[in-house]
Structure formats: structure tokens, C-alpha cells
Amino acid sequence: MNASPTLTERWLARVAPVKPGETRALLWSFAYFFFLLAAYYVLRPVRDEMGLAGGIRNLPWLFTATFFVMLAAVPLFGALVARVPRRRFIPLVYHFFAANILIFWLLLTFRVGMAETARVFFVWISVFNLFAVSVFWSFMADLYRSEQGKRLFGFIAAGGSAGALLGPLIAVTLAESLGRANLLLIALVLLEAAVFCAMRLEAAAPSLKAGEGEAPQAAGAPPEAGLGGGWISGLMMVLRSPYLAGIALWVALLSMAGTFLYFQQLGIVAALSDDPNHRTAIFARIDLAVSLLTILVQFLATGRLIRRFGAGPAAAFLPLVFAAGFLALALTPMLWVVIAFQALQRAANFAISNPAREVLFTVLGREEKYKAKYVIDNVVFRGGDAASGWLYHALRGSGMEPSTISLATVPVAAGWLALALLLGREHERRSPKDSSSTSAEK
């Protein structure tokens, strides 16, 4: 005899297509991502201001340093995933970053080597962002089947957007009164709250198997075990699999387009103010506008769009926005266009295309979800940042105007869109067609 749905379940069913047995895990997933992105978005304006303070011309060097740090982290992460059970390595990762935040707070508070600290902080937070979010989505892809991901990843992503709304609000309100250093302590508390939610989600995870009476996805090792193998296996998975290589190329193109737009944004903000706390607040206001638009789309449309059109067309929405945005910038290179473009592309990314891209991983085995995904989300993305930063620097150094660079990026975005559609077709081919099917890589 089925129990009557609780008040929470009835309310949740109005905003998410949740099924029996999924409520607890879904709410803990939402809260986990909420606190994780709230912590990051308290730190993000501090990072942007420090990058600006160091000079826009130095940013390619910082992007390059970030890429090499990512490369150095690959064997460490691979060893951790291979040997440590999921329930232990996820808290370990976040506790490590929390300790880093405390060290940076001490350095900034006591003004120790401010120029060097600013550069290291910029690189560190660029690593932290991708690493922490990649671990989160690997966890989600491990817990939720493909069908569940299509229904629920939009709602889970909205938890991150709600956190991305809170973080800039905190920074806007407190940056100039508390100072940027003390924002780090707030971020530390939020990050530890995310760890608590991750541990509660681990306890609630078995309930997901009850959805529609389906058996759990049987790919790879059980979640309580380490995955085994060496760190290089994640890279080899990407090189051997056309599907994973296609996702990697999608991410590299996202990195290039985002880097080009980011450089144009920094140039505009640099002309507005010389005060570091005021510039931190400006970046926080931009983040706030993005978060408001993102969370609105996620609650109202993301799940419906992915379920109706599939992961490929949803992932293709972002390159479509970039193509239109760069065309607008080429024709009208003005401040309001850059701000509107930034808000729209980030909202499209966080609200629609990123949840869709994460759905692409749900048809893979556990090793691909952690090892290969880490290579794609971190090494490929930050490698794309480094290469794109130097490319933009070279184009500007050759005398090419930002409007011309924007126009040249439009056909690249068109190719990126076609790639997303091809990935969507392959995802549908790999997805189980009935409850007895299981999905695995290759």
C-alpha cells in the first residue's frame, strides 16, 4: 500500500517532475549545489577584481598557470578516485578547499605579499570552481539515471542558481563595508554547509532506486568502492571514445567563446573605476543579474525543454546565443550590449545547456563519470582558457579590433551548435529504451 504524499512532496511536484522515492535525494542535491555555488559566488567578484588589479595583459599568464595547475592535479585526483570510496573522497575534496580559503584569508588580512597572493588566488579559485562543480556533477551523474537526469537536473541546477543569487547579494551588500578579505570567511562557512548536504545526500541515495521500481544503473564499481586504475585512464577514455571526445570539444569551444567575452567585459569595467572594493561590487552586480535570469528559466523551463527536445538541442541553445551575441557585439560594440550578452549567455549556460551537457554523462560508466569527466571539465576547459587567452592577446596585438574578433567567432559558434546536435543523437542512441536496459560506455 502506497503512503500518501507529504506536503513537501505535493509542493515539489508542482515545480519539478519528481516521482516517489526521489524527494529526499532531490532536495539534498538542490541544497548541496545551493551552498556550493553560494560559496563560489561570494569569492568570484574577489577573483575578478584581483585579476583586473594585476592588469588585463597579464591574464593569459594566469590562465596558463591555471592550466598547468590542473595538469598537476590530474594524477592526485586520479589516485584519490581510484583508492578512496565516494562517500569519503567527496568530503575530502571540499575540506581541502575550505582549508585553502582560510589560508588566503590570513594572507589578505595581514597583507602578506599582496601582488603574489592576488595572482595565486586568481589561479586557485579558477581551479576550485571547475574542480568543485565537476565533482558535484559527477556525483549527480552517478546517482541519477538518464531518464531521471532529464527530469530532475534542471531543478537541481536551479539550486546552484539560487546559491549564485545569494553569493552576489552577500558580496554586493558587504564587499565595501567588510572588505574583500572577510568575504572569504563567509564563503568558507557556505562550503562546509555544502559538505554536510553532500553527506546527507549519500545517505539518501538508495531511495533513488525506488523510482518507478527500476533497477539501478549497473555500470562500473559499486559506489562504496574506489574505482581502481591509474590517473591516465581518464585521458585515455577521452582519446578512445568519439562520444567523450565530442563532449571535450564542446567544452573547449565553450571555453574559447567565454574567454573572448570575458576579456571584453574586463576592459569595460577597468575604465569605470580604480577602487578595488567598488569594482568587486560591480562584478557582483553583474553576477546578481545573471543569477536572477538563470533561476527564473530553470524553474520554469529547463526540465521541460530537455525532456521534450533532448539533451542535444538543449546543449545547442548556448552556441546559438553566442552566435547571436557576438554578431550583436560586432555590429554594436557598446557597454550595454556586452552586459546583456554576458547575462544571456551565462543564463543560457547555467539554466539550459549545462544541465543538458551533464545529462550526456548519465549513459556512461562510473569511471567515465569521474575520471574522464574530470579531464574534460577541468583540464580541457582550463587548457581552452589558456589557449584562448593567448589567442585573444595575439589578435589584439596584431591590431584586430574587438568587433572584428566578435564577427570571426560567429561561424565557430555555428559549428559548435552542430556538434551539440550530433552529441544529442548519440546520447539518445545510448539511452536505455526500457526498464530492463542498462547503459555503459562503448
HUMO-V970540 format. One line per field, one symbol per residue. psi: psi as a letter, one per 30 degrees, with the letter a starting at -180 (. if undefined). A space follows every 50 residues. Layout:
psi->???
//
This chain:
psi->kklkkleeeeeefffkiklkffeeeeeeeeeeeeeefeeefefeeeeeee eeefkeffeeeeeeeeeeeeeefeeeeeeeeefklefefeeeeeeeeeee eeeeeeeeeghjieeeeeeeeeeefeeeeeeeeeeefeeefeekleeeee effeeeefeeeeefeeeeeeeeefefefleeffeeeeeeeeeeeeeeeee eeefefffffjgglklkikallffllflllffeeeeeeefjeeeeeeeee eeeeeeeeeeeeeeeeeeeefelfkeeeeeeeeeeeeeeeeeeeeeeeef feeeeeeefleeeeffeefeeeeeeeeeeeeiilefeeeeeeeeeeeeee edeeeeeeefffglleeefeeeeeeefdeeefeeeeeeeeeeeeeeffgk leeeeeeffefeeeeeeeeeeeeeeeeeefkkflffklklk.
//
